[in-house]
């Protein structure tokens, strides 16, 4: 395996992981921001209040995007396995 191929594989792995995690992170950040805004407006300073809405929102985001995530991961794994003979050189 040459250096260029190794760097290309690592970059594609990082890009794939960022693409798979981004819907969940965006959901968690958005819900956290909304709950924080609600807390500041109502002067409720309960630390555990943000946990349940984030948990529910991320669970819904996983259910909605799981099909796309699995499909994307299978396509990436298939492409990676097809490149294995090139890596042996």
C-alpha positions, 0 to 999 in steps of 0.5 A: 500500500502506498502513502497516497492510497492510505491517505485516500482511505483515511480521508474517505473514512473520516468523511463517511463518519462525519456524514453518518454522524451529522444528522444526529449531531445537528438534531441534538444541537438543535434540540439543546439550543431550543431547550436552553432558550426555553429554560432562559425564557422561563427561568427554569434552571433544571440541568436534567431537563435537556436530557429527555428531549435530546434523547427522544429527538435523537432516537427519532432521528435514528429511526428516520435516518437509519435506512440511509445510514445503513445503505451508505455504510454498506456502499462504503464497505463494498467500495472499500472491499473492492479496493483491497486488491489495489492495497496489496500492491 
